[in-house]
Amino acid sequence: MNRRQTDTACPACGNGGLDVFFEQRAIPTNSCLLLDTRDEAEQFPRGDLELGFCPACGFLSNVVFEEAEYSQRYEETQGFSKVFVDWARDLAGRWVDRYDLHGKRVLEIGCGKGEFLVWMVEAGAGHGIGIDPGVHPERIETDLDPSRLTWIKDFYSEQYAHLDADAVVCRHTLEHIAPVGDFMRTVRAAIGDRLDTVVLFELPDVKRVLEEVAFWDVYHEHCSYFSAGSLARLFRSTGFEVLHLELDYDDQYLLIEARPSAVTPAPGAPLPIEDDLELLARGVDKYAAEYDALARNWRRRLGELRERGGRAVIWGAGSKGVSYLTNLTNMGMHDEIEYAVDINPFKWGKFMAGTGQQIVSPEFLVQYRPDLVVVMNPIYLEEIRTQLDGLGLHPELIGA
């Protein structure tokens, strides 16, 4: 794939000349929408991807991103996995304890279905305000007094600047926002002179994606990709002092903890984990060089299994699954994978955007009896193995 320079300014640091190193055409614009029919899924709107790298700050951006839908039919939660819930509850408690949020107000931007905010209030926060166009608080089981939770079905913007809070939380939302610098300046302006407010963000780490050539983690909805360094640089340049920065969840997620600074850019020496510009440049080269062979190897392996009369499914009918299937379909895959498995019951009977596989429950596999299960996130391998064992099934199980 040919590399080229663009005149596009980096949305994070403003530097011009992003290096486009990876392109895809006509990929689904959304990955987590609930689609009722195979035809609707196969005819789903498509957009392009041109992934550009900023050599100045390390930020990666889809330079031709246009839009994606976020609404009540958006189904992104991982809250049906015990592995995920145990980790996320622990993180909620850690943040409440570390920043003494007991009895205080927490605002979560992009709260999804609302579970994490509820877990923070259950851990001791006094009141939670969640903003998200796809929030479904009626699905959350909690003994909390309803008056301790406020839900706003909308996108966060300047109109919510009046919502003061002791902590601003934003998890797996920034990667869906194209003008990341403008967004962070909006958050900073809303906080104003409340300099004791703590700002807590969580999002995927792109350095791992590049190094592992994890093409299933690259898709249209994710228009912005951060490393530890590029994230910290964005925070400081938009007026936030970085307090703590780490990798978690099997080093898949970045956690950044910060406070608003009285001056912009915010002061503070870079942390050792931020020294990643050279690593990112090498990762970009590796992704561009190895993507094609890796995707074709997956396509060949699945094709050979099908030729032998074997059956394969993917486990994980979210964004990773949509991207995995889209990439392999673009490599010539046809009916090698008929179904996508998910433990989220709200997805059962729906269809995968772009490629049209039906989403089924784990119990469906008792009759289907796959020979191979491709797990879209290997952190769930043992949890899934236990579920399959419980169903009396013992297929080959591999992580993407």
Buried (B, 14 or more C-beta within 10 A) or exposed (E): EEEEEBEBBBBBBEBEBBBBBBBBEEBBBBBBBBBEEBEBBBEBBBBBBBBBBBBBBBBBBBBBBEEBBBEEBBBBBBBEBEBBBEBBBEBBBEBBEEBEBEEBBBBBBBBBBBBBBBBBBBBBBEBBBBBBBBBBBEEBEBEEEEEBBBBBBEBBEEEBBEBBBBBBBBBBBBBBBBBBBEBBBBBBEBBEEEEEBBBBBBBBBBBBBBBBBBBBBBBBBBBBBBBBBBBBBBBBBBBBBBBEBEBBBEEBBBBBBBBBBEEEBBEBEBBEBBEBBEBBBEBBBBBBEEBEEBBEEBBEBBBEBBEEEBBBBBBBBBBBBBBBBBBBBBBEBEEBBBBBBBBBEBBBEBBBBBBBBBBBBBEBBEEEEBBBBBBBBBBBBEBBBEBBEEEEBEBEBEBB
